Amino acid sequence: MLAAVYNRRMKTREISHIADDGKSIHVYRWSPDGEPSACILVAHGMAEHAGRYARFAAAATAVGFEVWAPDHRGHGKTAAENEIGWLAEQDGFRRVVEDLRGLADRIRTERPGAKLFLLGHSWGSLLSQGFISLYADRLAGCVLSATTGIVAPAAAIGKVIVAIGGAIKGWRTKAPLADKMSFGEFNKPFEPSRTPFDWLSRDPAEVDAYISDPLCGFVCTWEYFRDILRGLDWINSGPAQAAIPKDLPVLLFTGSDDPLGGSSGGMMALHEKYRSLGIRDLTVRLYEGARHETLNEINRGDVTADLLAWLEGRSG
């Protein structure tokens, strides 16, 4: 464990969590002064890392929450140099869900009596959909940021291309074609664009910070894309969705111009699915004009305040 670093609002620790298969998972733990009112487990998105949630953690700890945020396998400080964009030899999507389950159990052990919320962004929101189909009994609520309930029609073609690419190139090699097919179209609505990542936020400083971050924006492996396609089949299956408890509070939010969940209609499609399943405490927020990373948007103050108010309302 690294030495604790203190600032006015929170204590930051970087710790290691050992998963049930022995893998060391790097975790950021941001704590308030005194006992936390509740805990938040953050599942970050693809080709980013958990350290990017420090600003949200500062706001959350200021009102009494403790935030735990792991760098997923293949990402951030968890990944060795030869593991960037690669999750596991098999069932990598489910493997990361199990990492989250193990960390959730640790949080509940170290913070007995404190309610636990799961906050998943983008790919992390897909992992979170899988988590709540299996382990929602650990949670007081689940927040899905920039999420979707739509499996793109191109997914079937994608499976064939990924199978061929992985077999020919090697499953642990980078997959630029799969990356282009899945995310390469996201910037088109914002052309002529300043950068290839304008779809993330209207705030150019936030986009530039992402581009300059050596732990962001990398191309994942063929194995990763096979894992996520299999994961999408799982979380969108009838049995997985039916297993989500009807009394689990769920918040969904994104920007209206988010190409994954907003302008595509993906988030509202998921909202309709959950509503039809009978989930009783279901909230949806679509922020007009915002893009994919609403916590890094020009209106992030309002988004953060809304999110914390929702959490506070269910943490008492």
Contacts in CASP RR format, 6 or more apart in sequence:
PFRMAT RR
TARGET T0000
AUTHOR 0000-0000-0000
METHOD contacts of the structure
MODEL  1
MLAAVYNRRMKTREISHIADDGKSIHVYRWSPDGEPSACILVAHGMAEHA
GRYARFAAAATAVGFEVWAPDHRGHGKTAAENEIGWLAEQDGFRRVVEDL
RGLADRIRTERPGAKLFLLGHSWGSLLSQGFISLYADRLAGCVLSATTGI
VAPAAAIGKVIVAIGGAIKGWRTKAPLADKMSFGEFNKPFEPSRTPFDWL
SRDPAEVDAYISDPLCGFVCTWEYFRDILRGLDWINSGPAQAAIPKDLPV
LLFTGSDDPLGGSSGGMMALHEKYRSLGIRDLTVRLYEGARHETLNEINR
GDVTADLLAWLEGRSG
1 13 0 8 1.000
1 14 0 8 1.000
1 15 0 8 1.000
1 16 0 8 1.000
2 13 0 8 1.000
2 14 0 8 1.000
2 15 0 8 1.000
4 11 0 8 1.000
4 12 0 8 1.000
4 13 0 8 1.000
5 11 0 8 1.000
5 12 0 8 1.000
5 13 0 8 1.000
6 12 0 8 1.000
9 32 0 8 1.000
9 58 0 8 1.000
9 61 0 8 1.000
9 62 0 8 1.000
10 30 0 8 1.000
10 31 0 8 1.000
10 32 0 8 1.000
10 57 0 8 1.000
10 58 0 8 1.000
10 61 0 8 1.000
10 62 0 8 1.000
11 30 0 8 1.000
11 31 0 8 1.000
11 32 0 8 1.000
11 33 0 8 1.000
12 28 0 8 1.000
12 29 0 8 1.000
12 30 0 8 1.000
12 54 0 8 1.000
13 28 0 8 1.000
13 29 0 8 1.000
13 30 0 8 1.000
13 31 0 8 1.000
14 26 0 8 1.000
14 27 0 8 1.000
14 28 0 8 1.000
14 29 0 8 1.000
14 77 0 8 1.000
15 26 0 8 1.000
15 27 0 8 1.000
15 29 0 8 1.000
16 24 0 8 1.000
16 25 0 8 1.000
16 26 0 8 1.000
16 27 0 8 1.000
17 24 0 8 1.000
17 25 0 8 1.000
17 27 0 8 1.000
17 70 0 8 1.000
17 99 0 8 1.000
17 102 0 8 1.000
17 103 0 8 1.000
17 106 0 8 1.000
18 24 0 8 1.000
18 25 0 8 1.000
19 25 0 8 1.000
19 98 0 8 1.000
19 99 0 8 1.000
19 102 0 8 1.000
20 98 0 8 1.000
20 102 0 8 1.000
21 95 0 8 1.000
23 73 0 8 1.000
23 78 0 8 1.000
23 99 0 8 1.000
24 78 0 8 1.000
25 70 0 8 1.000
25 71 0 8 1.000
25 72 0 8 1.000
25 73 0 8 1.000
25 78 0 8 1.000
25 99 0 8 1.000
25 103 0 8 1.000
26 50 0 8 1.000
26 70 0 8 1.000
26 71 0 8 1.000
26 76 0 8 1.000
26 77 0 8 1.000
26 78 0 8 1.000
27 50 0 8 1.000
27 68 0 8 1.000
27 69 0 8 1.000
27 70 0 8 1.000
27 71 0 8 1.000
27 103 0 8 1.000
28 50 0 8 1.000
28 51 0 8 1.000
28 53 0 8 1.000
28 54 0 8 1.000
28 57 0 8 1.000
28 67 0 8 1.000
28 68 0 8 1.000
28 69 0 8 1.000
28 70 0 8 1.000
28 71 0 8 1.000
29 66 0 8 1.000
29 67 0 8 1.000
29 68 0 8 1.000
29 69 0 8 1.000
30 54 0 8 1.000
30 57 0 8 1.000
30 58 0 8 1.000
30 60 0 8 1.000
30 61 0 8 1.000
30 66 0 8 1.000
30 67 0 8 1.000
30 68 0 8 1.000
30 69 0 8 1.000
31 61 0 8 1.000
31 66 0 8 1.000
32 61 0 8 1.000
32 62 0 8 1.000
32 64 0 8 1.000
32 65 0 8 1.000
32 66 0 8 1.000
35 114 0 8 1.000
36 61 0 8 1.000
36 64 0 8 1.000
36 65 0 8 1.000
36 66 0 8 1.000
36 111 0 8 1.000
36 114 0 8 1.000
37 63 0 8 1.000
37 64 0 8 1.000
37 65 0 8 1.000
37 114 0 8 1.000
37 312 0 8 1.000
37 315 0 8 1.000
37 316 0 8 1.000
38 64 0 8 1.000
38 65 0 8 1.000
38 66 0 8 1.000
38 114 0 8 1.000
38 115 0 8 1.000
38 116 0 8 1.000
38 117 0 8 1.000
38 140 0 8 1.000
38 311 0 8 1.000
38 315 0 8 1.000
38 316 0 8 1.000
39 65 0 8 1.000
39 66 0 8 1.000
39 67 0 8 1.000
39 68 0 8 1.000
39 107 0 8 1.000
39 111 0 8 1.000
39 114 0 8 1.000
39 115 0 8 1.000
39 116 0 8 1.000
39 117 0 8 1.000
40 60 0 8 1.000
40 65 0 8 1.000
40 66 0 8 1.000
40 67 0 8 1.000
40 68 0 8 1.000
40 116 0 8 1.000
40 117 0 8 1.000
40 118 0 8 1.000
40 119 0 8 1.000
40 311 0 8 1.000
41 68 0 8 1.000
41 69 0 8 1.000
41 100 0 8 1.000
41 103 0 8 1.000
41 104 0 8 1.000
41 107 0 8 1.000
41 116 0 8 1.000
41 117 0 8 1.000
41 118 0 8 1.000
41 119 0 8 1.000
42 50 0 8 1.000
42 53 0 8 1.000
42 56 0 8 1.000
42 67 0 8 1.000
42 68 0 8 1.000
42 69 0 8 1.000
42 70 0 8 1.000
42 119 0 8 1.000
42 120 0 8 1.000
42 121 0 8 1.000
43 70 0 8 1.000
43 72 0 8 1.000
43 100 0 8 1.000
43 118 0 8 1.000
43 119 0 8 1.000
43 120 0 8 1.000
43 121 0 8 1.000
43 124 0 8 1.000
43 125 0 8 1.000
43 127 0 8 1.000
43 128 0 8 1.000
43 131 0 8 1.000
44 50 0 8 1.000
44 51 0 8 1.000
44 52 0 8 1.000
44 53 0 8 1.000
44 69 0 8 1.000
44 71 0 8 1.000
44 72 0 8 1.000
44 75 0 8 1.000
44 120 0 8 1.000
44 121 0 8 1.000
44 123 0 8 1.000
44 124 0 8 1.000
45 72 0 8 1.000
45 120 0 8 1.000
45 121 0 8 1.000
45 122 0 8 1.000
45 123 0 8 1.000
45 124 0 8 1.000
45 125 0 8 1.000
46 122 0 8 1.000
46 123 0 8 1.000
46 124 0 8 1.000
46 220 0 8 1.000
46 228 0 8 1.000
47 75 0 8 1.000
47 85 0 8 1.000
47 216 0 8 1.000
47 217 0 8 1.000
47 218 0 8 1.000
47 219 0 8 1.000
47 220 0 8 1.000
48 75 0 8 1.000
48 210 0 8 1.000
48 213 0 8 1.000
48 215 0 8 1.000
48 216 0 8 1.000
48 217 0 8 1.000
49 71 0 8 1.000
49 75 0 8 1.000
49 76 0 8 1.000
49 77 0 8 1.000
49 213 0 8 1.000
49 215 0 8 1.000
49 216 0 8 1.000
50 69 0 8 1.000
50 70 0 8 1.000
50 71 0 8 1.000
50 76 0 8 1.000
51 69 0 8 1.000
51 71 0 8 1.000
52 213 0 8 1.000
52 216 0 8 1.000
52 296 0 8 1.000
53 67 0 8 1.000
53 69 0 8 1.000
53 295 0 8 1.000
55 295 0 8 1.000
56 67 0 8 1.000
56 295 0 8 1.000
56 304 0 8 1.000
57 67 0 8 1.000
57 69 0 8 1.000
59 304 0 8 1.000
59 308 0 8 1.000
60 67 0 8 1.000
60 308 0 8 1.000
60 311 0 8 1.000
61 67 0 8 1.000
63 308 0 8 1.000
63 312 0 8 1.000
65 308 0 8 1.000
65 311 0 8 1.000
65 315 0 8 1.000
66 111 0 8 1.000
66 114 0 8 1.000
68 103 0 8 1.000
68 107 0 8 1.000
70 78 0 8 1.000
70 99 0 8 1.000
70 100 0 8 1.000
70 103 0 8 1.000
71 77 0 8 1.000
71 78 0 8 1.000
71 79 0 8 1.000
72 78 0 8 1.000
72 87 0 8 1.000
72 96 0 8 1.000
72 99 0 8 1.000
72 124 0 8 1.000
72 127 0 8 1.000
73 79 0 8 1.000
73 83 0 8 1.000
73 86 0 8 1.000
73 87 0 8 1.000
73 88 0 8 1.000
73 92 0 8 1.000
73 95 0 8 1.000
73 96 0 8 1.000
73 99 0 8 1.000
74 83 0 8 1.000
74 84 0 8 1.000
74 85 0 8 1.000
74 86 0 8 1.000
74 87 0 8 1.000
74 224 0 8 1.000
75 84 0 8 1.000
75 85 0 8 1.000
75 215 0 8 1.000
76 215 0 8 1.000
77 215 0 8 1.000
79 85 0 8 1.000
79 86 0 8 1.000
82 172 0 8 1.000
84 218 0 8 1.000
85 218 0 8 1.000
85 219 0 8 1.000
85 220 0 8 1.000
85 221 0 8 1.000
85 224 0 8 1.000
86 172 0 8 1.000
86 220 0 8 1.000
86 221 0 8 1.000
86 223 0 8 1.000
86 224 0 8 1.000
87 93 0 8 1.000
87 95 0 8 1.000
87 96 0 8 1.000
87 223 0 8 1.000
87 224 0 8 1.000
87 227 0 8 1.000
88 95 0 8 1.000
88 223 0 8 1.000
88 227 0 8 1.000
91 227 0 8 1.000
91 230 0 8 1.000
92 223 0 8 1.000
92 227 0 8 1.000
93 126 0 8 1.000
93 127 0 8 1.000
93 227 0 8 1.000
93 228 0 8 1.000
93 230 0 8 1.000
93 231 0 8 1.000
93 234 0 8 1.000
94 231 0 8 1.000
94 234 0 8 1.000
96 127 0 8 1.000
97 127 0 8 1.000
97 130 0 8 1.000
97 131 0 8 1.000
97 134 0 8 1.000
100 118 0 8 1.000
100 127 0 8 1.000
100 128 0 8 1.000
100 131 0 8 1.000
101 131 0 8 1.000
101 134 0 8 1.000
101 135 0 8 1.000
101 138 0 8 1.000
104 116 0 8 1.000
104 118 0 8 1.000
104 135 0 8 1.000
104 138 0 8 1.000
104 139 0 8 1.000
105 138 0 8 1.000
107 114 0 8 1.000
107 116 0 8 1.000
108 114 0 8 1.000
108 116 0 8 1.000
108 138 0 8 1.000
115 140 0 8 1.000
115 314 0 8 1.000
115 315 0 8 1.000
115 316 0 8 1.000
116 138 0 8 1.000
116 139 0 8 1.000
116 140 0 8 1.000
117 139 0 8 1.000
117 140 0 8 1.000
117 141 0 8 1.000
117 142 0 8 1.000
117 143 0 8 1.000
117 311 0 8 1.000
117 314 0 8 1.000
117 315 0 8 1.000
118 128 0 8 1.000
118 131 0 8 1.000
118 132 0 8 1.000
118 139 0 8 1.000
118 141 0 8 1.000
118 142 0 8 1.000
118 143 0 8 1.000
119 128 0 8 1.000
119 142 0 8 1.000
119 143 0 8 1.000
119 145 0 8 1.000
119 307 0 8 1.000
120 127 0 8 1.000
120 128 0 8 1.000
120 142 0 8 1.000
120 143 0 8 1.000
120 144 0 8 1.000
120 145 0 8 1.000
120 147 0 8 1.000
121 145 0 8 1.000
121 146 0 8 1.000
121 293 0 8 1.000
121 295 0 8 1.000
122 145 0 8 1.000
122 146 0 8 1.000
122 147 0 8 1.000
122 260 0 8 1.000
122 292 0 8 1.000
123 228 0 8 1.000
125 144 0 8 1.000
125 145 0 8 1.000
125 146 0 8 1.000
125 147 0 8 1.000
125 148 0 8 1.000
126 147 0 8 1.000
126 148 0 8 1.000
126 228 0 8 1.000
126 231 0 8 1.000
126 232 0 8 1.000
126 235 0 8 1.000
128 142 0 8 1.000
128 144 0 8 1.000
128 147 0 8 1.000
129 144 0 8 1.000
129 147 0 8 1.000
129 235 0 8 1.000
129 240 0 8 1.000
129 270 0 8 1.000
130 234 0 8 1.000
130 235 0 8 1.000
130 240 0 8 1.000
131 142 0 8 1.000
132 139 0 8 1.000
132 142 0 8 1.000
132 244 0 8 1.000
132 245 0 8 1.000
132 248 0 8 1.000
132 250 0 8 1.000
133 235 0 8 1.000
133 240 0 8 1.000
133 241 0 8 1.000
133 243 0 8 1.000
133 244 0 8 1.000
134 243 0 8 1.000
136 142 0 8 1.000
136 244 0 8 1.000
136 245 0 8 1.000
136 248 0 8 1.000
137 245 0 8 1.000
139 248 0 8 1.000
140 249 0 8 1.000
140 314 0 8 1.000
140 315 0 8 1.000
141 248 0 8 1.000
141 249 0 8 1.000
141 250 0 8 1.000
141 251 0 8 1.000
141 314 0 8 1.000
142 248 0 8 1.000
142 249 0 8 1.000
142 250 0 8 1.000
142 251 0 8 1.000
143 250 0 8 1.000
143 251 0 8 1.000
143 252 0 8 1.000
143 253 0 8 1.000
143 307 0 8 1.000
143 310 0 8 1.000
143 311 0 8 1.000
144 250 0 8 1.000
144 251 0 8 1.000
144 252 0 8 1.000
144 253 0 8 1.000
144 267 0 8 1.000
144 270 0 8 1.000
145 253 0 8 1.000
145 254 0 8 1.000
145 294 0 8 1.000
145 295 0 8 1.000
146 254 0 8 1.000
146 255 0 8 1.000
146 258 0 8 1.000
146 260 0 8 1.000
146 261 0 8 1.000
146 267 0 8 1.000
146 292 0 8 1.000
146 293 0 8 1.000
146 294 0 8 1.000
147 252 0 8 1.000
147 254 0 8 1.000
147 260 0 8 1.000
147 261 0 8 1.000
147 266 0 8 1.000
147 267 0 8 1.000
147 270 0 8 1.000
148 260 0 8 1.000
148 261 0 8 1.000
148 264 0 8 1.000
148 265 0 8 1.000
148 266 0 8 1.000
148 267 0 8 1.000
148 269 0 8 1.000
148 270 0 8 1.000
149 236 0 8 1.000
149 266 0 8 1.000
149 267 0 8 1.000
149 269 0 8 1.000
149 270 0 8 1.000
149 273 0 8 1.000
150 261 0 8 1.000
150 264 0 8 1.000
150 265 0 8 1.000
150 266 0 8 1.000
150 269 0 8 1.000
150 270 0 8 1.000
151 232 0 8 1.000
151 233 0 8 1.000
151 236 0 8 1.000
154 181 0 8 1.000
155 229 0 8 1.000
155 232 0 8 1.000
158 178 0 8 1.000
158 181 0 8 1.000
158 225 0 8 1.000
158 229 0 8 1.000
159 226 0 8 1.000
159 229 0 8 1.000
161 177 0 8 1.000
161 178 0 8 1.000
161 181 0 8 1.000
162 175 0 8 1.000
162 178 0 8 1.000
162 222 0 8 1.000
162 225 0 8 1.000
162 226 0 8 1.000
162 229 0 8 1.000
163 226 0 8 1.000
165 175 0 8 1.000
165 177 0 8 1.000
165 178 0 8 1.000
165 222 0 8 1.000
166 173 0 8 1.000
166 175 0 8 1.000
166 222 0 8 1.000
166 223 0 8 1.000
166 226 0 8 1.000
169 175 0 8 1.000
169 222 0 8 1.000
170 222 0 8 1.000
171 221 0 8 1.000
171 222 0 8 1.000
171 223 0 8 1.000
171 226 0 8 1.000
172 221 0 8 1.000
172 222 0 8 1.000
172 223 0 8 1.000
173 221 0 8 1.000
173 222 0 8 1.000
174 219 0 8 1.000
174 220 0 8 1.000
174 221 0 8 1.000
175 219 0 8 1.000
175 220 0 8 1.000
175 221 0 8 1.000
175 222 0 8 1.000
175 224 0 8 1.000
175 225 0 8 1.000
176 219 0 8 1.000
178 220 0 8 1.000
178 222 0 8 1.000
178 225 0 8 1.000
179 219 0 8 1.000
179 220 0 8 1.000
179 225 0 8 1.000
182 225 0 8 1.000
185 259 0 8 1.000
186 199 0 8 1.000
186 259 0 8 1.000
186 260 0 8 1.000
186 292 0 8 1.000
187 193 0 8 1.000
187 196 0 8 1.000
187 197 0 8 1.000
187 198 0 8 1.000
187 199 0 8 1.000
189 199 0 8 1.000
189 257 0 8 1.000
189 259 0 8 1.000
189 263 0 8 1.000
190 198 0 8 1.000
190 199 0 8 1.000
194 204 0 8 1.000
194 207 0 8 1.000
195 207 0 8 1.000
195 208 0 8 1.000
195 211 0 8 1.000
197 207 0 8 1.000
197 210 0 8 1.000
197 211 0 8 1.000
197 217 0 8 1.000
198 207 0 8 1.000
198 291 0 8 1.000
199 258 0 8 1.000
199 259 0 8 1.000
199 291 0 8 1.000
199 292 0 8 1.000
200 206 0 8 1.000
200 207 0 8 1.000
200 210 0 8 1.000
200 291 0 8 1.000
200 292 0 8 1.000
200 293 0 8 1.000
200 296 0 8 1.000
201 207 0 8 1.000
201 290 0 8 1.000
201 291 0 8 1.000
201 292 0 8 1.000
201 293 0 8 1.000
201 296 0 8 1.000
201 297 0 8 1.000
201 298 0 8 1.000
202 289 0 8 1.000
202 290 0 8 1.000
202 291 0 8 1.000
202 297 0 8 1.000
202 298 0 8 1.000
203 296 0 8 1.000
203 297 0 8 1.000
203 298 0 8 1.000
206 293 0 8 1.000
206 296 0 8 1.000
206 297 0 8 1.000
210 216 0 8 1.000
210 217 0 8 1.000
211 217 0 8 1.000
234 240 0 8 1.000
235 241 0 8 1.000
241 273 0 8 1.000
241 274 0 8 1.000
241 277 0 8 1.000
242 277 0 8 1.000
244 274 0 8 1.000
244 277 0 8 1.000
244 279 0 8 1.000
246 277 0 8 1.000
246 278 0 8 1.000
246 279 0 8 1.000
246 280 0 8 1.000
247 280 0 8 1.000
247 281 0 8 1.000
248 279 0 8 1.000
248 281 0 8 1.000
249 281 0 8 1.000
249 282 0 8 1.000
249 283 0 8 1.000
249 314 0 8 1.000
250 274 0 8 1.000
250 279 0 8 1.000
250 281 0 8 1.000
250 282 0 8 1.000
250 283 0 8 1.000
251 283 0 8 1.000
251 284 0 8 1.000
251 285 0 8 1.000
251 307 0 8 1.000
251 310 0 8 1.000
252 267 0 8 1.000
252 270 0 8 1.000
252 271 0 8 1.000
252 274 0 8 1.000
252 282 0 8 1.000
252 283 0 8 1.000
252 284 0 8 1.000
252 285 0 8 1.000
253 267 0 8 1.000
253 284 0 8 1.000
253 285 0 8 1.000
253 286 0 8 1.000
253 287 0 8 1.000
253 294 0 8 1.000
253 303 0 8 1.000
253 306 0 8 1.000
253 307 0 8 1.000
254 260 0 8 1.000
254 261 0 8 1.000
254 262 0 8 1.000
254 267 0 8 1.000
254 286 0 8 1.000
254 287 0 8 1.000
254 290 0 8 1.000
254 292 0 8 1.000
254 294 0 8 1.000
255 261 0 8 1.000
255 262 0 8 1.000
255 286 0 8 1.000
255 287 0 8 1.000
255 288 0 8 1.000
255 289 0 8 1.000
255 290 0 8 1.000
255 291 0 8 1.000
255 292 0 8 1.000
255 294 0 8 1.000
255 297 0 8 1.000
256 262 0 8 1.000
256 263 0 8 1.000
256 286 0 8 1.000
256 287 0 8 1.000
256 288 0 8 1.000
256 289 0 8 1.000
256 290 0 8 1.000
257 263 0 8 1.000
257 289 0 8 1.000
257 290 0 8 1.000
257 291 0 8 1.000
258 264 0 8 1.000
258 267 0 8 1.000
258 290 0 8 1.000
258 291 0 8 1.000
258 292 0 8 1.000
258 294 0 8 1.000
259 291 0 8 1.000
259 292 0 8 1.000
260 266 0 8 1.000
260 292 0 8 1.000
261 267 0 8 1.000
262 268 0 8 1.000
262 286 0 8 1.000
267 284 0 8 1.000
267 286 0 8 1.000
268 284 0 8 1.000
268 286 0 8 1.000
271 282 0 8 1.000
271 284 0 8 1.000
274 282 0 8 1.000
275 282 0 8 1.000
281 314 0 8 1.000
283 310 0 8 1.000
285 306 0 8 1.000
287 294 0 8 1.000
287 297 0 8 1.000
287 299 0 8 1.000
287 302 0 8 1.000
287 303 0 8 1.000
290 297 0 8 1.000
290 298 0 8 1.000
290 299 0 8 1.000
290 303 0 8 1.000
291 297 0 8 1.000
294 300 0 8 1.000
294 303 0 8 1.000
295 303 0 8 1.000
295 304 0 8 1.000
295 307 0 8 1.000
297 303 0 8 1.000
END
